[in-house]
Amino acid sequence: MSTPAHDPLDDPLARERAHLAASRAALRAMREDVEALDIRDVTANWVNAEVLTRQIDERIKALADLSDTPLFFGRLDYLHAPGADRAEGAGGERFYIGRRHVHDADGDPMVIDWRAPVSQPFYRASKKNPMDVGLRRRFGYTGGDLTAYEDEHLSDPAEAATTSKLLQREIERPRVGPMRDIVATIQPEQDEIVRSGLSGTVCVQGGPGTGKTAVGLHRVAYLLYAHRERLARTGTLVIGPNRSFLHYIEQVLPALGELTVRQATVDDLVAHVEVRGTDEAAAAIVKGDARMAEVLRRALYAHVTPPTEPVVVVRGSRRWRIPAYELEEIVRELLDRDIRYGAAREALPQRIAHAVLVRMEQAGEAPDDRVQDAVARNSAVKAAVKAVWPAVDPAKLVLRLLSDPEFLAEHAAGILDEDEQKTILWTRPARSVRSAKWSAADAVLIDEAADLIQRTHSLGHVVLDEAQDLSPMQYRAVGRRCTTGSATVLGDLAQGTTPWATRSWTEALAHLGKPEGAVEELTAGFRVPTDVIAYASRLLPHIAPGLTPVASVRENPGFFEVRTATGAADVVDACARLLRNEGSTGLIAADARIPELAEALTAAGISYLAPGEETTRETRLTLVPASLAKGLEYDYVVLDEPRAVVDGEPDERTGLRRLYVALTRAVSGLIVTHAAPLPAQLAE
């Protein structure tokens, strides 16, 4: 690693600091230019003015210079000018790689966006394939101050390849606050996924600490850069498992200059009704089964009744009669087209009106489209449509299925057996949609029914994180949001902690409606220390046989200790010990033990936060129920009573998976405390 020379005029670090200062000044000028825009003479009306004002505000926010976030983190010195003929001996160019593009007053680039093609070698160039890069320089920062640099001469065969100390330091840097981007530390295998095309769906299987969440978020940022106009029209969405997780990741995309990506949970997407109830595991499994889609389809289309009476339309002194058999042909044609229930219902009066117009023309009249629309609104036509193809409310449809044994039996015949039907039937049928105590699984069924009636709006790209916990019906709900777009699916089969957890990604992609999606596996662990991941991996043969264990690439093995505790005071002591270190600490425990531990922390005078609350320099301890630990990371973790974590789940396999999640939340150190015997699966 290089240090400053004595002569400031010949000090590379001083020159790089000068470029950083100039780049910050240029970014500030870019922001001031946008702030100074006067749109009074370029907008035709107040609507245009509002839209343009909002766009300007978003641009100003995107140009914010975060003082503690490095504006650039690397430099590439090319051997030749990009696109130049090497035989001509064209001189190379120098590019500073950062989170966003910055240019000077003449429009010349001072910092290149990390997503630009010219930046790609920063992540992928190597001694074996230097990609025409002579020098790759990484910068080290303390806060927002540039304090060090490190060079790799990729074209020099005499220089041995070494592990970047700055890269390791950045990976291991203590974390306080929400998740941060990994734009300075993206690895070649991660970069390949990040830069994969918009048209394809990618599923990333990644164990703890492999960076799959960060890869998914950075892929969104890359796609917005490469396909901004298209995604501005169609929209993007990040789906996480819970609010705590979304709060944890919410600053990553804004730090990369992307402010328009919506974030939600699956429950948010299907919030057609208020969820006030819960299901037993057995009922939730059946309701989440993909077979329920066919039950709903049958129940919905059972409302279509073959016509038995003709339609007689009176216009002036003439009567036009459409016989029942012809109406039945129209209905059958609409059914055969397999279009949405609601779309077919809207088309039916126009089809009937068209049949009337044919008779008018045969009688020598010359009706136009206005006449057809008037006939479609005729009371006789509307009455026929109501009788043959009635409007259906999706919530009322699900309410009837779950309340009426005969209705369910009729439409679940050959799909669900009698025991499965009894499992999902309500013991006390609700009187109305409003009074029903809907469960989360019920809301997904209503969403399925709503899509059968009216097509769900599709987005351009959806990122689905912690996907292994979704039911088939939840996958279908997400898939409806990207039928015309693509998806990035992120998860770890070993961390599935629901009774309906995903068994294979091939099956999951099929439920999502993306069977052609590519499955990529990340096995290099950058976040979890070697000793910690090795200990947690003892559980893999019991929870996910055949899954490749994560191999930590950390040079620092981290801190790891298993100690016997006699009570909550010993757990508090372990927390106090870890809080002497810089960074964040998480105390993870079985949900049932949280009140006792909270009381012990308060008695000891140690302040703590709940998951999702942002840590500060003063309060760096988070008390985490094991059920909410998934996706979160802390520099140090105290894991209380592994046996209680396992016993807190309905079955041992799910409990061991929950324990695997809890064991792998630490970035720098882990203390496991226990009074009860450890699960036998943790023994060597």
Secondary structure by P-SEA (a helix, b strand, c coil): cccccccccccaaaaaaaaaaaaaaaaaaaaaaaaacccccccccaaaaaaaaaaaaaaaaaaccccccccccbbbbbccccccccccccbbbbbbbccbbbbcccccccccccccccccccccccccccccccbbbbbbbccccccbbbbbccccccccccccaaaaaaaacccccccccccccccaaaaaaaaccccbbbbbbcccccaaaaaaaaaaaaaaaacaaaaaacbbbbbcccaaaaaaacccccccccccbbbbccccccccccccccccaaaaaaaaccaaaaaaaaaaacccccccbbbbbbcccbbbbbcaaaaaaaaaaaaaacccaaaaaaaaaaaaaaaaaaaaaaacccccaaaaaaaaacaaaaaaaaaccccccaaaaaaaaaccaaaaaaaacccccaaaaaaacccccccccccccccaaaaaaaaaaaaaacccccccbbbbcccccccaaaaaaaaaacccbbbbbbbcccccccccccccaaaaaaaaccccbbbbbbcccccccaaaaaaaacccccccccccccccccccccbbbbbbbccaaaaaaaaaaaacccbbbbbcccccaaaaaaaaaaaacccccccccccccccccccccccccccccccbbbbccaaaaaaccccaaaaaaaaaaaacccccbbbbbbcccccccccc
